[in-house]
Amino acid sequence: MTAVAAVAAAAVGAVALPASAADHHPGRARAAVFISEVQYDSPGRDDRSNRSLNSEWVDITNSTRRVVNLDGWTFQDEDGHSYTFDHFRLDGRSTVRVHTGIGRDTRTDVFQDRRNYVWDNYSDTATLRNDRDRFVDEVSWGHHRDDRGGDHHRHGGDHRGHRH
């Protein structure tokens, strides 16, 4: 099932699959650090339990061989909920999963320590910015200002302020 089909299924009440960068532009070159996957609709009931909150997550991937210092990097949703990495180094060719709920940070999983969901199940945008507040990447799903449905992914080569 493609991410576009998953969003359509979510709109009619089925469980949504994660939005994945590979589903957006398979032939397109990726940035060195990018949003590789978003699980915006945690499986099961949205009961705000820590288990459910931690089933909502964003994966950030480093495709280079070098370690990238993510200290001060942020990502946020359309409503302005923001998470800032604090003293975190992402190893080369690796991914960190940023969970919404409470937990203990490791090299592969970090936690926002929130008690409420961040990502809208029907439409939202996850935007990643570096420590200088420069656009790096974003992933969108659902319907947005331009009234296009489906999932969209935009990489850091385009620094204009619009969203897909």
C-alpha positions as CSV (number, residue, x, y, z in Angstrom):
1,M,0.0,0.0,0.0
2,T,1.5,3.4,-1.0
3,A,1.6,6.3,1.5
4,V,-1.0,8.1,-0.7
5,A,-3.4,5.1,-0.5
6,A,-2.7,5.0,3.3
7,V,-3.7,8.6,3.7
8,A,-6.9,8.0,1.7
9,A,-7.6,4.9,3.9
10,A,-7.1,6.9,7.0
11,A,-9.7,9.5,5.9
12,V,-12.3,6.7,5.8
13,G,-11.3,5.3,9.1
14,A,-8.7,2.7,8.4
15,V,-5.3,2.6,10.1
16,A,-2.8,4.9,8.4
17,L,0.7,3.6,7.4
18,P,3.7,5.8,8.0
19,A,4.6,8.5,5.5
20,S,7.9,7.5,4.0
21,A,10.4,9.6,2.0
22,A,10.9,6.7,-0.4
23,D,7.2,6.9,-1.3
24,H,7.4,10.6,-2.4
25,H,10.1,10.9,-5.0
26,P,11.9,7.5,-5.5
27,G,14.3,8.8,-8.2
28,R,15.2,12.1,-6.5
29,A,18.5,12.6,-4.7
30,R,18.2,13.0,-1.0
31,A,19.8,15.5,1.3
32,A,22.5,14.3,3.7
33,V,20.0,14.4,6.7
34,F,16.3,14.1,6.0
35,I,13.0,13.0,7.4
36,S,12.8,9.3,6.3
37,E,9.5,8.3,7.8
38,V,6.6,9.6,9.9
39,Q,4.1,7.6,11.9
40,Y,1.5,10.3,12.4
41,D,-1.4,8.1,13.5
42,S,-0.4,5.8,16.3
43,P,-2.0,2.3,16.0
44,G,-5.0,1.6,18.1
45,R,-7.1,4.0,20.2
46,D,-5.8,7.5,20.7
47,D,-6.1,7.3,24.5
48,R,-3.0,9.5,25.3
49,S,-1.3,6.7,27.1
50,N,2.5,6.9,27.0
51,R,2.5,3.7,24.9
52,S,0.2,5.3,22.3
53,L,2.1,8.6,22.4
54,N,5.4,6.8,21.7
55,S,3.8,5.0,18.8
56,E,3.6,8.4,17.1
57,W,7.1,9.2,15.8
58,V,9.4,10.8,13.2
59,D,12.5,9.2,11.8
60,I,15.5,11.4,10.9
61,T,18.2,9.7,8.8
62,N,21.8,10.6,8.1
63,S,22.7,9.1,4.7
64,T,26.4,10.2,4.8
65,R,29.3,8.3,6.3
66,R,30.1,11.1,8.7
67,V,28.6,11.9,12.1
68,V,26.2,14.9,12.1
69,N,25.8,17.0,15.2
70,L,22.1,17.7,15.5
71,D,22.5,19.9,18.6
72,G,20.0,22.8,18.1
73,W,18.2,21.2,15.1
74,T,14.4,21.4,15.3
75,F,11.4,19.9,13.7
76,Q,7.9,21.1,14.1
77,D,4.3,20.6,12.9
78,E,2.0,23.1,11.3
79,D,0.6,24.2,14.6
80,G,4.1,25.2,15.8
81,H,4.7,22.3,18.2
82,S,8.5,22.1,18.1
83,Y,11.2,19.7,19.3
84,T,14.8,20.7,19.6
85,F,17.7,18.2,19.6
86,D,19.9,18.7,22.6
87,H,23.5,17.4,22.5
88,F,22.7,14.7,20.0
89,R,25.1,13.3,17.4
90,L,23.6,11.1,14.6
91,D,26.1,8.5,13.4
92,G,26.7,8.0,9.7
93,R,24.3,5.9,7.8
94,S,21.9,5.7,10.7
95,T,18.5,6.9,11.8
96,V,17.1,8.3,15.1
97,R,13.4,7.9,15.9
98,V,11.9,10.8,17.8
99,H,8.9,9.6,19.8
100,T,6.2,12.0,21.1
101,G,5.8,10.6,24.6
102,I,8.0,10.1,27.6
103,G,11.1,7.9,27.7
104,R,14.8,7.5,28.1
105,D,16.9,8.8,25.2
106,T,19.3,6.4,23.5
107,R,21.5,6.6,20.3
108,T,18.5,5.3,18.2
109,D,15.4,6.7,20.0
110,V,14.8,10.1,21.6
111,F,11.6,11.3,23.3
112,Q,9.8,14.7,23.3
113,D,8.4,14.0,26.7
114,R,4.9,15.2,25.8
115,R,1.6,14.2,27.2
116,N,-0.4,15.1,24.1
117,Y,-0.2,14.1,20.4
118,V,1.7,16.3,18.0
119,W,0.9,15.1,14.5
120,D,-2.6,15.5,13.0
121,N,-3.9,12.2,11.6
122,Y,-5.6,13.8,8.6
123,S,-3.2,16.5,7.4
124,D,0.0,18.0,8.7
125,T,3.6,18.9,7.8
126,A,6.8,17.8,9.6
127,T,9.5,20.4,8.9
128,L,13.2,19.9,9.8
129,R,15.5,22.9,10.3
130,N,19.2,23.0,11.2
131,D,20.8,24.8,14.1
132,R,20.8,28.0,12.0
133,D,17.1,27.8,11.4
134,R,17.6,26.9,7.8
135,F,15.1,24.6,6.0
136,V,16.5,21.0,5.7
137,D,13.5,18.9,4.8
138,E,9.7,18.4,5.2
139,V,7.1,15.8,4.7
140,S,3.3,16.6,4.4
141,W,0.3,14.4,4.3
142,G,-3.4,14.9,3.7
143,H,-5.0,18.1,2.3
144,H,-3.2,21.5,2.7
145,R,-3.5,25.1,1.6
146,D,-3.0,24.2,-2.0
147,D,-5.9,21.6,-1.8
148,R,-3.8,18.7,-3.1
149,G,-4.3,15.5,-1.3
150,G,-1.7,12.8,-0.7
151,D,1.8,12.9,0.7
152,H,4.5,15.3,-0.4
153,H,8.2,15.5,0.4
154,R,10.5,18.5,-0.2
155,H,14.3,18.5,0.3
156,G,16.6,21.3,1.4
157,G,17.8,22.5,-2.0
158,D,14.7,24.7,-2.2
159,H,14.9,27.3,0.6
160,R,11.6,29.2,-0.3
161,G,9.1,29.5,2.6
162,H,6.2,27.7,0.9
163,R,4.9,24.3,1.9
164,H,3.6,21.4,-0.2
